[in-house]
Amino acid sequence: MNSIQIFSRFLLIAIFTCTGFVKSVGQITEPVNYPQQYFAWPLKIKVGLVANFGELRPNHYHMGLDMRTDQKVNVPVYASADGYIAKVKIEPFGFGRCIYINHPNGYTTLYAHLNDFYPALEKYITEQQYNLQQWKVFLDIPPSLFPVKKGDFIAYSGNTGGSQGPHVHFEIRDTKTDKVLNPLLFGMPVPDNVPPGIVRLAVYDRTKSTYEQTPKIYPLKKVNGVYMPVGGVIKVNTSKVSFAIGAYDCFSGSSNQNGIYSAVIYDNNQALCGFEMNNISYDETRYLNAHIDYKTRSSGGPFLQHLSILPGYNNGIYKMVNGNDGILSLWGAGEHSVKIVVKDANQNASTINFSLVKTGEASIADTNGEQIFLPNAVNIFENNNVRFYMPETAVYDAFTFMYKESNVAGTTVYQLHNNTVPVQNYFPISIRGSFPLEDTGHIVMERFYGTKNDFKKAVYENGWYKASFREFGNYRLINDKTAPVITPIGFYNGIKAHKLSRIAFMVTDNTEEILRFTALLDGKWLRFSNDKGKVFQYVFDEHCPPGEHELKIIAEDLAGNKTERVYRFVR
């Protein structure tokens, strides 16, 4: 099968798939009917945004509003509307310390990256952590326990979890479905009369995979309020073409570049396809990798947002008109008048106009028998040393799979393609190993590419070791018998700790993954926090009264290697 037949096949699959999953509508953007001014800004300081809903992030969309706290922590945070505290989450990354409030109108608000909760809630959460003997928790709270009124103090702002600077992450969700909704569609008090800026236009030959080409990039200039490429005409030598844009939005009085809300492409004044940042679920957020030109971005280039639907994008933010997936077919001669309209959530709009002309037909090279991975199909690779399969929802576009074996420091490394092609789902990888049977419990699989490393415990099955990942890259097996290293910070055996406010430890491991950390004070579990996964620390409280104490620290890695340290101190 040559490349023309292969790509014809996956394009045919794509037509049926997209028609089945993406709603065809007569208009691209649909009106929303969310309650206006029901939810108050949860901070009593000047309104300001660091990031908005739908901004482009590595492997996900930004799922709420990042509210400015004047670069300070411990700014009071208030309930946005009447309701009750339904959940609390505490985790080292992600949301950090987080509160969910359910409201009687069927919505949930979420407040993340917090410091201390208000006293009654803080006391309750601490009790639950000690009952469960876990610092990291995700707790369902009875509705009658913590009712709140609009404007009630609930917590202090912070910089916990995945936050890279002080702010409050705020979301509005549909309580029943847990779908995250764009808060700016609820009449939040963010002034915006500034239309989006459009920086660049990218053009793709869609007789080829988007992963096996470099798009033609056109810088744009603004003439009489309309963006256009220099000359106003784009010439292509292909029968199928699609486009992507680089764009941003700003709010009134701010130069901070945020994400756009929607973009729609028109051919001869007929709407074809577009996307809209109205609502996104956390199950869908990784589809950002199909929304952007992933290859360009992973190679150090800018974010480019596709105006067409990739064949394997079966869910999400796109809408089609009459089944059109955003790919323009240029079968005959003639000129196409193309328009792209970009909007923000306040419906401020910017437009790109240009003419599209077909000048010829490019030839397509044969694949020379190489293995092609297709979207909407189960893809399998296996040889004597490596085997894996990918479910039919794993890849978004076709590509020629590349495989290579090499030796690095006496270890065989298996290159499974590279980081220019994203993967939606976890897929199991098995590597044949010849380790002694007594070492099977110590085998870890490592994935690395560039500066990023991931490690998973490998499960032994009849001479093969299996683990699941969702990225391509270099893979190898490691016989890990190295125990974690526990390093006290300003603390030592025999210390008189009267003047200390906390006890802290740095725990490191050769796999960079600590499976379990346990602290026992005089034989009883002691709560150490682990914000951002860097330092484990205990802040002195009533659980460590004055007197002599024994503190045992136990750290365990993925391979089951353990380190124990015992410290005696006087408080």
N, C-alpha and C positions, 0 to 999 in steps of 0.2 A: 504494500500500500504506500503510495507516495504522499508527499505532504499535502497536495491539493485535496486528495481524497480524505486524508485524516482530518484536515481542518473543516472540510465540508461536513464531515460526520459530526464533529463536535458543535458546529454552528447549528445543524439541524436539531441536535439534542437540546441546545440552548433555547431554541424557539419554543419547543414544547414545555421546557422547564420554566422559563420566564412567564409564559402565558398561564401556567398552572399556579404560580406562586405570587406573582406581582400583579396588583390590581390595575386593570385597564380603566381609565376614566376619561371623561370628556374634557376635563380640565386638570391641570397638573396640581395646583395648590388648592386645598380644600379649606373652607372656613372652619374655624374651631369655635367651640361654645363653652369655653372654660369660664368659671366665675371670675369676675373682675374685682380687684381690690379686696377680695376676701382674705387673702394672706398678707400680713404686714411684713415689712422688712425686719428681720430678727435682731438687728443691731441699732442702737440709738446713737449712731454717729453718722457722719456724712456718707451718703450712698455712693459706693464706688465698686467697680468690678475688676477683678484680675483676669477672669476667664468666664466665658459663657457656655451655654448648652450646645453640644455638637462640635466643639473645637476638636481639632485633629491631634491625637496623641499616639505614642507608640502602641500599636496593637489594639487601640480602643478609642472610642469617642469620649470626650469629657461630658459627664452625665449630669451636670447641674451648673449652678452659679458659684464661682469663687468670689466671696465678698471681702472687700478690703477691711482690715482692722487697723489701719494706720501703721502697719508694720510692727504692731504690738501684740503681745499675748495677754491673756486674762482680761479681755474686754467682755463685759456681760453680754450673754446671748439670751434672747427671750423667745417664748413660744409665738409662732407666727399666727396662730388662731386657736380657738377653743378645741379641746380634745383630751387625750390621755396618752401618757408615755407607754408605748406598746412594746418596744424592744430597745435593748442597749447592746452595742457591739464594742468590744475592745480587742484590738489586733495590732501586731507590730508594724505592719505596713497598711496599705489600703486606707480605710477611714480613720485609723487610729482609735480614738475614743469618740463614740458616735451615739446619738439619740434619734429614735424614730417616734414621731407623734402621729397617732391616728385621729382623724377629724370626722365629725358627724356627716359631712357632705360627701364622704366616700374617697377622700384623698388622704395621703400620708405625707408629712414633711420630715425631712432628714437633715440633721445638723452634724457635721463631721470635723475632725481634726481638733477636737475640744481638749481642754485641760479638765480640771475638776468639775464634776456635776454639782448641782445644788445639794446642800448637806443631807437631806433625808434620802435622796436618791443615791448619793455617794455611799452612805452608810449601808444601804440595802445591797448595792452592787458588791461592796467589799465582803459582806456576809456571804453572798452567793459564791464569790470566788473562793473563799475559805471552805465553804461546804463542798464545792466541786474540786478543790485543790488545783485550780487552774487560774492563771492570770488572763490568758486569752479566752474570751467567752463571747457567746452570742445568745442573749437571754430573751425569752418571751416573758413579758410582765403582765400579770392579771390587770384587766382594764380598770378595776376599781381602786387600784393601789396608788397611782400617781396621776390624778386628774389635773389638768392645767387650763387656765384661762388665757386668752389672747393677751400677750404682753407680760406674762409671768416669767420670772427669771428661772432658767433651767440649767445653765452651765456657764463656764468661762471659756472664751476662745483660746486656741492654742496653735501648736505646730506639730501635732502628733501624727503618727502613721506615715503615709506616703507624701505628706505635705513637704514642700521645699521652702516654705516661708510662712510666717503667721497669716492666717486667714480663716474664714469659715466656709466650708463647702456646704451648699444648700440644695436640696432636691425637693421636687413635688412628684409624688407617685400616685398612680391609681391603686388604691388599697387592695382591691379584689385581684387584679392581674399582676401587680407589682411593676407595671410598665412605668418607665420614667418619662415625665412630661416636661416640655420646655417651660420653665418658670416665667420667661418673658412674655408668654402668651396669657398670663394671668393678671396683667396690669400692674406688674411690679414697678416701683417708682424709679425707673432708670431712664433718664431723658435721652432721646435718640432721634435726631433729625439729620444724621449724616449717612449718605448712601455708601454702600460697600466700595472698596477699591479693588480693581482687577489688575493684576500685575503681568500675567503671561497667559498665552494660549498654546496648548500642545495638540498636535495633530498625529493620529495613528492610522496606519495601514491595517484595516481589520480583516484582510485576507490572511494575516499572520497573527500569532499570539502576541498579546501585549507584553509578555515576558521575553520575547525573542526579537525585540526591536528597540531602537532608541527613538523616541518621538521627536518630531520637528518642533522646536520651540520658537514661538513668535513673541517678541516683546510688543507691548501695546502702547499707543499714545491716545490721549483724549482730545477729540476735536469736536467743538460745539456741544460738549456734554456727553459725547458718545465715544466709547473706546473702539479702536480698530488697529489692525496690524498695519505696518508701513506699506503704503500703496493700496491698501484696502482689498487686495485680491490674494487668495491662497490657491496655488496650483498643486495638484496631486496626480500621481500616475498609478492609481489603484481604483478598483470598482467599489470598494467599501472603505469608509472612513469614519472615524469617531474623534471626539474632542475631549480635552480636559482643561481645567482652568486653575490658575493660582490666584486666589482672592482672599480678602480679609475684610473685617468690618470694624468700625470704631464707634464709640458712643460719644454723645455731645460732651465737650469739655475734656475729652481724654484722647491721648495719642496711642493708647495701648491697642495693639492689633488683636482682635478677637475673630471667632469663626463666623462664617456666613450662615444664613438661615436656609436659603433655597437657590436653585439655579435651574433654568429651563432652556432647552435648545429648540429653535424653530427652523424649519426648512421651508422657504418661500411662504413665510407667515403662518405655517401650520405647526402647531406644537407637536413635538415628537415624544420627548421624554424629559424627566427632571427628577431632582431630589428635594426633600423638604425635611428639615430638622424639627419635626413636631413631637415625636415620641420615639423612644428607643428602649428596648429592654436590655438588661445585662446579658441575656442569652444572645443578643444580636450585636453587641458592641464590637466584637472582634471582626465583624464584617467590614469595619473600617478598612481592613487590608484589601478588600475588593473594591472599595469606593475610591481609594487613592491609587496612583501609579506606584505600586510597592517597589518595583525594581528601581525606578528613579530615586525614590526616597532612601532605600536601603544602600544605594551607591553614593550617598552624600548629597543628593540633589534636593530640590524643594518639594513641598507637598503639592501634588497635582490632583484635583478632584475630577474623576471621570463623569462625563455627562451621558454615558451609556452604561448598560448593565452587563457586567462580565457574565459569561455563560454559567458559571457556578455560583453566582450570587442569587440565592433562592429566598431571600428574606430582606426586610429592612426598609430603607428610606426612599427607594425609587418608586416612581409612578410612571406608567406608560399611557400614551394615547393610542387607541386602536391597535394595541399589541406591538407598538414600535418600541424597540429597545434602545434607541438613541444612535444606532449605526445608520449612516446615510449611504444609500445604494446609488451608485453613479454609473448605471449601465449604458446610457446613451450620451450623446454630446449635449452640450448646453451648460448654462451657468445657473448655479444655485445661490439664492440670497439667504445667507445664514444669519440668524440673530440668537444671541444668548442673553437672557435676562437674569441678573443676580440680585437677590433681595436680602434684607435683614429681617429680624422678627417684627420690626415696626413698619414693614412694607416699604421702606426706602429702597429705591431701585437704581441699579446701574446696568448699562447695556453695551454689548459688543456687537458690531455690525461688520460683515465682510462678504465678499463674493467668493464662491468656491467653484473652481474649474478643473475638470479632468483633462489631463494632457496626454495620457497613455496608459499602458498596462505593464506593471512590473512582473518580472518572471519570479517564480517560486522555486527555490532549490529543493532537491530531493533530500529526504531524511537519511538516506544510506542505511536503512535497516535499523536505526537507533530506536530505543524504546521511547514511545510517546506516552506521557501521562495525560489523561483527559478528564475534564470536569464532568460531574454527573455520572461517573463510572467508578467501579472498584478498581484501584490500581495496585498491582502486585509486583514486587521485585524479590528475587531469590537467587542465591548461588550457594556454593559450598560453605561460605563463611557468614553470610548475612541474609536475613529475610525479613520482609515487612509487607504489610498490606495497608492501604489507605481506604477508608470508607468513601462512598460516592459523593459525600458532601465535603470532602477534605480540601479540594483544590478549586480555584475559581476560573482558571484558564488553562489551555493546553500548553505543554512545554516538553522539550526533549530532555529526558532524565539523564543526568551525568553521574557516573560512579567511578571511584578511584580508590585503590589501596596503597598505603605507604607505611613506612616504619619510622616512628618517632621515639627516640630514646629507648629502643628495644621493645616497643609496644606497637602492635599493628593498629593502624588508624584507618577507618573506613569513611570515605567522604561520600555522603548521600546528598547529592546535588549541592546547592549553596544557598546563601541567605537572600538571594534576589527573588525567590518565589515563596510566598507566604502559605501557611497551612491553617485551616480553620479548626480542625479537630485533632485530638490526641490520637496517635496511631502506635500500635505495638511494634517494637523493633527487637529482633532476636539476633544475637551474635554467638557464634560457636566459640567455646572456651575450653581449655585443657588444664584447668586448675585442679589441685588435689581435692578430693571429696570433702576433706575436713575444712577446706577454705570456702566452700560454696556460699556460706552465710556471710562472707566478707566481700563479695563481689559487688562493685558499684559500676554503673554505666555512666560515662561522661559524654556530654555533647559540648563541643566548643566551636566557635567561629569568631574570628576577630578577637575582641577582648572579653567576650561573654562566655561564661561556663555554666552549665547546668549538670546536676548530678541526681541520679535516681538509684535506689536500691534495685539490684537485678535479681530476678527470681529464676532459680535453676530448674530446667526441664530437659532431662535426657541429653545432656551435653551442650545445651543451649542456655543462654542467659537472656532474659527478656525484661524490658522496661518500656514505658510509654512516654512519648514526647510529642510536641506539635510544632517542631521546627526542623528544617533540614540543616545539615552542617556536618562536622566531623565527629565520629563516634569511636569510642574505645572502651574496653573493660579494664578496671583497676582492681587489683587485689588489695583491699584497704585494711591494714592492720594497725594503722596509726590512730591513737586515741586523741581526743580533743585536748587542747591546752587551756588551763584555767589560770588567768592572770588577775590577781587582786589589784584594785586601783586605790591607792592610799590606805590600804588595809593589810594587816599581817597578823600572824599567830601571836597571841599574847598582848595585843594592843589594848590600851585603856581608851575606850571609845566614848568617853564622856562628852567630848567636844564635837564628835561627828554627828552630822545630820542624816547620813546615809551610809550604806555599804554597797560597793559596786565591784563587778567583775567583768573582765573581757574574756569571752570564750571563743576560741578559734579552732578550726579544723582544716585538714588538707582538702576536704571536699567542700568546704565553705558552708556545710549544712549541719546544723545542730538539731537532732531529732527531739531531744528532751533535755530540759534543765530542771533540776530539783534542788531546793534548799530546805534543809531541816534544822530548825532551831530547837535544841534540847529534845530532838526526836519528833518535833511537830512541824508540819508543813508551814513554810513562811513565804509570803507573797513577794516575789521579785518581778518587777515589770521589765519589759524588753522592747521599748519603743524604738522603731526603725531597725530592730534586729542587731544593734551594735553592742550595747552594754546592758547587762542584767543588773538592776539596782533595787535595793530595798530602802525605803525612807522610814526612819524610826517612828514607831507608833506604839500603841498599847500592847501589841503582840510581842514586844521585846522590853520587859520591865527592867528596872535597875538590878544589877547583880552580875554574877559570873554566868557565862553562857558558852555552849558548844555549838558551832555552826558547821554543818556538813554540806558541801556542795558536790552535786553529782551531775556530770555532763555526758550525754550519749550521742554518738553520731549515727548516720544512716546505716553503717555496716555493723552496728551493735557494739563498737568499741566504747568503753567507759573510762572516765577519769573521776576519782573521788579525792577531795581535799577536806581536811578537818582543821578548823580554826577555833581557838579558845580566846575569848575576849571578855572584858569587863565593861558593863554599861553603867 
